[in-house]
Amino acid sequence: MQCLDATELLLADERERSDDLDQHVRGCARCASVMRGIGRLDVVVHAAIVIAPPIDLQRDLNRLVWDHVAGRPWWQRVLGWADSPSTSPRRLAFQGLATMTAAVVGWQVFGAVANVQPVVGDTAYALQLVMASPASAYVSGMHLDLQSLGVWSVVGLIGWAVSDDGVLAGRLAALRRRLP
Amino acid sequence: MAEPSAALVQRAQAGDREALAELVRSQQSYVYSIAMSLMRNPADAADMTQEAFIRLLRSLGTYRGETRFTTWLYRLVTNICLDGLRRRGRPVDSLDDTGPSATDDAGSASERLADSDRWTQPETEVELRESATEVRQALERLQAHQRLALTLFYFDDLRYEDIADVMGLPLNTVKSHIRRGKERLAVLLSRPAEEQPCSA
């Protein structure tokens, strides 16, 4: 291998180095020096090549993300939740509220609790106690009507509106960022 | 590491705000660096960076994972910057320009061998201009295709194949750009003997 070829290979890329090249560099002081020089150039340029954007640009990019998420239609955000579990406390609270709402509505619609036949341990007795409680008596006394369905739906909608991705929270956050 | 995880990209595609913010945060320096290498002006680079991320947020759903995410994103940024240069009426250097020019040091083989002798001089080994400003000034003096190729080359974990994909050039052309770019940088960053501090 000639020095010119060795220099070309050294300039090309470390990863392409061959045994021939290594052997040549070991026996050639000139090419060993070239290799050190190129290595030093790599270190110097690598340290300077990535430029952090200015702070105001970073702030604008952050705002871009907020506005993008706030501007998405509600059904896309709801669908997005299914694929993106989050540990946000407000979101978890809303998800819990929504689950409870769905359970209560389902309870009323199908009367499932009345048909439960527990078979394990004291579960039956525990359920009897629950069923005998004033709250259960009230809830089981409710009939499926538009009024109760509407009330629970409104509760769910309010929970969603004030959640991280809800209409109110998104609008308020966007307004707060625009204020001086 | 520039390449975001597949899980992060999927969460961002699903509209998870934290994932989107993390994705933008992890890529903003790289995107801005590419914009700077092509626009050579902080204000224009900032505009192009913003435009690139607006486009990213709009088209993230179309990313199907056929290529690496960074390759896909950097290609997007490169195209936006080239369009931006055209809109501003500024000259757009062809990225596949492989011919020698007045500013390029791609001379004959013997000239290049003599040129590489700069590395063998003991005094130049310790007298490489090393400040970030000097390196960036030297980069600005390279041709656009060399500058972009080198910028991408020095990003973490970007391979020659990825760079060729981003620039839309054959692999060997990219290797040539990087090799010539390094040679030119070595010339530009070598401190002349008269500038060395006197040890007496």
Interface residues (C-beta under 8 A of the other chain):
Chain A: C3 L4 T7 E8 L11 A12 D13 A29 R30 S33 V34 R36 G37 I38 R40 L41 D42 V44 V45 H46 A47 A48 I49 V50 I51 A52 P53 P54 L57 Q58 D60 L61 N62 L64 V65 W66 H68 V69 R72 Q76 R77 L79 G80 A82 D83 S84 S86 D164 D165
Chain B: Q10 R11 A14 G15 D16 R17 E18 A19 L20 A21 V24 Q28 S29 Y30 Y32 S33 M36 P42 A46 T49 Q50 F53 I54 L57 A109 R112 L113 S116 D117 R118 W119 T120 T124 E125 L128 R129 E130 S131 A132 V135 R136 L139 L150 T151 Y154 F155 Y160 K175 I178 R179 K182 E183 L185 A186 L189
